[in-house]
Amino acid sequence: MPLSDIAIKKALPREKPYKLTDGEGMYLLVNSKGKYWRLDYRHLGKRKTLALGTYPTVSLADARDRKNTARKTLSNGIDPSSLKKEIRLAAMKANAITFELVAREWHLKNKPKWSEKNAARTISALERYVFPFIGNSPISNIKPSELLDV
């Protein structure tokens, strides 16, 4: 029988963690730390569990949408857990490329073309006026208005 919002709200922690099933492998894991949406599935003969979020941040309807999305991904032969990890790694890599990193690389690449005085003045200006404001920002997140403000 599918879960209801009332049953989820009434679920209280017990001594041991327990599950409230919703169907098609989705359940709410209730333990002393909180309520967690999970999806059990099989991929290439192995049993796996996918985290769908925490309640109440992720509502019952949202959890069901995430379950359906994961099921569609699985029907295409793609492991939803692996896909989630790849997306997270790509986001981490994108955020690892900061403005300061790109600017320093640009400076090193162009330094041989410039006079020593110009190269020193350029990096000094970047360090003094630009890096404190947007140096740690991921390059993909910087908007033109932020550059104009600096």
C-alpha positions, -999 to 999 in steps of 0.1 A, spaced: 0 0 0 15 34 -10 26 58 17 6 89 27 18 122 41 0 115 74 18 82 78 51 98 71 45 126 96 34 101 123 65 79 118 86 83 149 121 70 155 124 37 174 154 18 189 162 3 156 159 18 121 128 7 102 113 11 67 80 24 55 76 10 19 59 30 -9 62 4 -36 85 -3 -66 115 -5 -44 110 30 -28 108 33 10 113 58 38 141 48 62 133 61 97 160 62 123 171 84 152 188 109 129 159 115 105 138 102 77 156 92 44 141 83 11 157 53 -5 152 32 -37 164 -4 -39 170 -17 -74 190 -43 -94 215 -34 -121 236 -61 -139 225 -86 -113 236 -66 -83 213 -51 -57 219 -14 -51 203 14 -31 200 50 -43 195 79 -19 166 101 -30 168 128 -3 156 135 32 121 142 45 107 169 48 132 186 24 121 161 -3 83 156 -2 66 123 -10 56 136 -44 92 147 -51 106 114 -40 82 96 -63 93 118 -92 129 110 -84 121 73 -82 104 75 -117 134 93 -131 158 67 -117 136 39 -131 136 55 -166 174 58 -164 176 22 -153 154 11 -182 179 27 -206 206 5 -192 223 32 -171 229 28 -134 213 58 -117 237 57 -88 267 59 -112 250 87 -131 245 106 -99 282 102 -90 293 113 -125 271 144 -122 285 153 -88 321 148 -99 315 170 -130 301 197 -108 331 194 -84 355 197 -113 337 227 -127 338 244 -93 375 236 -89 384 258 -118 384 292 -102 390 327 -117 424 329 -99 435 296 -113 426 307 -149 441 341 -144 474 328 -131 476 303 -160 469 332 -185 496 352 -168 522 324 -171 513 318 -207 517 355 -217 546 364 -194 573 356 -220 557 380 -245 556 409 -219 584 429 -204 593 419 -169 579 451 -155 546 447 -172 543 411 -161 550 420 -125 525 450 -126 498 427 -141 500 400 -115 503 425 -87 471 443 -99 453 410 -101 464 399 -66 456 433 -51 423 443 -68 407 412 -84 416 380 -66 402 392 -32 368 397 -47 363 369 -74 395 349 -71 378 319 -54 347 320 -76 342 291 -101 350 306 -136 317 292 -149 296 311 -123 311 345 -128 287 370 -144 298 400 -165 283 424 -139 306 409 -112 336 417 -135 324 452 -140 320 457 -103 357 447 -97 
